Amino acid sequence: MSLGTWQLRGGAARRGVEEALALGYRCVDTATGYGNEREVGAGIRASGIERADLLLVTKFPEEDAGRERETLLRSLDLLGVDRLDLWLVHGPLDADGSLAVWERFIEAREGGLVRAIGVSNFRTDQVDDLAARSGVVPAVNQIAFGPRRFDPALVRHHAALGTVVQGHSPFSENDLGHPVLKSVAARLGRSVHQVLLGWHLAHGVPAVAKAASAARLAENLSVRGSALTAAEVAALDRIADDAGTGAPR
Ligand SMILES: NC(=O)c1ccc[n+]([C@@H]2O[C@H](COP(=O)([O-])OP(=O)(O)OC[C@H]3O[C@@H](n4cnc5c(N)ncnc54)[C@H](OP(=O)(O)O)[C@@H]3O)[C@@H](O)[C@H]2O)c1
């Protein structure tokens, strides 16, 4: 699971990253738009964790199209690293606009400034279009995900293409008071947050979750031991259908 850092600013961002890495998080998610890359970098250095043991992800604001290299160099400088593990286009433009940005992303990868490149908040058809027109499949599509939005066709489609779906906002984009979620949590003796993260694990979708306190960071990380039954996963899958918030199947 990744540590989300949206809305973490200043000292809270530095401390949050340091604390999370001390607890065992090894993937950190930020973005140019979050305005915290300097503090995220400081937190990483303060943790003493080897750079090679971390996955560091940042995102390019699509509205900065045309300034890709300059923005990337600034992200690297603020983060205090010479390479990113994953650089994402934060959101789609029109098809030609996304392709032009993507071509600069491909150059950045070929130049060794980033290990992998991907997108965020792209619809499936937009991922397809980018892959077909550029010949380079995005490694990741980071999208809002969870039982309320579950769309098995979307997950299958990305898997067939070779794009990992990464789920952002596992709590804020879901209904924490849903009775099915609450009953699974009660059976397991776990929090609804842990059940949601367990559901992501069951679907092979890595979650990006934010928490401000050490206790919550630890609670979210300990989800690895909370196995849901297949019936519970299926019941959670149906939340989107019941709420009418899922995609048509
Ligand atoms: N690509 C994109 O466009 C995009 C969009 C949105 C988010 N993201 C990424 O995804 C990350 C997560 O999304 P998010 O920040 O929207 O929301 P989230 O992780 O779904 O939810 C965060 C909220 O849940 C609370 N929380 C976390 N763990 C908890 C626990 N165990 N018990 C009780 N409350 C808990 C947090 O409270 P406290 O903070 O008070 O602890 C915070 O209010 C972001 O930080 C960002 O890195 C990406």
The ligand as a MOL file (V3000), in Angstrom:
LIG
                    3D

  0  0  0     0  0            999 V3000
M  V30 BEGIN CTAB
M  V30 COUNTS 48 52 0 0 0
M  V30 BEGIN ATOM
M  V30 1 N -4.4910 10.7910 -8.5730 0
M  V30 2 C -5.3850 11.5940 -8.0420 0
M  V30 3 O -6.0380 12.4160 -8.7170 0
M  V30 4 C -5.6550 11.5030 -6.5760 0
M  V30 5 C -6.8310 12.0650 -6.0630 0
M  V30 6 C -7.0590 11.9470 -4.6950 0
M  V30 7 C -6.1370 11.2870 -3.8870 0
M  V30 8 N -4.9800 10.7750 -4.4250 0 CHG=1
M  V30 9 C -3.9700 10.0960 -3.5830 0
M  V30 10 O -4.6320 9.1750 -2.7580 0
M  V30 11 C -4.3650 9.4910 -1.4020 0
M  V30 12 C -5.5270 9.0920 -0.5210 0
M  V30 13 O -6.7110 9.7580 -0.8950 0
M  V30 14 P -7.4150 10.8220 0.0510 0
M  V30 15 O -6.3730 11.5940 0.7590 0
M  V30 16 O -8.4030 11.4860 -0.8130 0 CHG=-1
M  V30 17 O -8.2790 10.0160 1.0520 0
M  V30 18 P -8.3220 8.6020 1.7860 0
M  V30 19 O -6.9760 8.0070 1.9740 0
M  V30 20 O -9.3620 7.8120 1.1020 0
M  V30 21 O -8.9060 9.0660 3.1880 0
M  V30 22 C -8.1880 9.8930 4.0420 0
M  V30 23 C -9.1110 10.2100 5.2200 0
M  V30 24 O -9.3650 9.0070 5.9490 0
M  V30 25 C -8.9670 9.1950 7.2880 0
M  V30 26 N -8.3990 7.9240 7.7810 0
M  V30 27 C -7.3440 7.2570 7.2560 0
M  V30 28 N -7.1340 6.1070 7.9180 0
M  V30 29 C -8.0530 6.0610 8.9100 0
M  V30 30 C -8.3340 5.1220 9.9320 0
M  V30 31 N -7.6390 3.9980 10.0580 0
M  V30 32 N -9.3740 5.4040 10.7870 0
M  V30 33 C -10.1100 6.5480 10.6510 0
M  V30 34 N -9.8990 7.4580 9.6840 0
M  V30 35 C -8.8710 7.2210 8.8210 0
M  V30 36 C -7.9550 10.3060 7.2740 0
M  V30 37 O -7.9490 10.9770 8.4930 0
M  V30 38 P -6.6190 11.6900 9.0810 0
M  V30 39 O -5.8570 12.2140 7.9110 0
M  V30 40 O -7.1870 12.7420 9.9670 0
M  V30 41 O -5.8560 10.6290 9.8230 0
M  V30 42 C -8.4500 11.1960 6.1410 0
M  V30 43 O -9.5010 12.0420 6.6380 0
M  V30 44 C -4.0640 10.9950 -1.4310 0
M  V30 45 O -3.4030 11.4130 -0.2640 0
M  V30 46 C -3.2520 11.0840 -2.6810 0
M  V30 47 O -1.9140 10.6730 -2.4470 0
M  V30 48 C -4.7440 10.8520 -5.7590 0
M  V30 END ATOM
M  V30 BEGIN BOND
M  V30 1 1 1 2
M  V30 2 2 2 3
M  V30 3 1 2 4
M  V30 4 1 4 5
M  V30 5 2 4 48
M  V30 6 2 5 6
M  V30 7 1 6 7
M  V30 8 2 7 8
M  V30 9 1 8 9
M  V30 10 1 8 48
M  V30 11 1 9 10
M  V30 12 1 9 46
M  V30 13 1 10 11
M  V30 14 1 11 12
M  V30 15 1 11 44
M  V30 16 1 12 13
M  V30 17 1 13 14
M  V30 18 2 14 15
M  V30 19 1 14 16
M  V30 20 1 14 17
M  V30 21 1 17 18
M  V30 22 2 18 19
M  V30 23 1 18 20
M  V30 24 1 18 21
M  V30 25 1 21 22
M  V30 26 1 22 23
M  V30 27 1 23 24
M  V30 28 1 23 42
M  V30 29 1 24 25
M  V30 30 1 25 26
M  V30 31 1 25 36
M  V30 32 1 26 27
M  V30 33 1 26 35
M  V30 34 2 27 28
M  V30 35 1 28 29
M  V30 36 1 29 30
M  V30 37 2 29 35
M  V30 38 1 30 31
M  V30 39 2 30 32
M  V30 40 1 32 33
M  V30 41 2 33 34
M  V30 42 1 34 35
M  V30 43 1 36 37
M  V30 44 1 36 42
M  V30 45 1 37 38
M  V30 46 2 38 39
M  V30 47 1 38 40
M  V30 48 1 38 41
M  V30 49 1 42 43
M  V30 50 1 44 45
M  V30 51 1 44 46
M  V30 52 1 46 47
M  V30 END BOND
M  V30 END CTAB
M  END
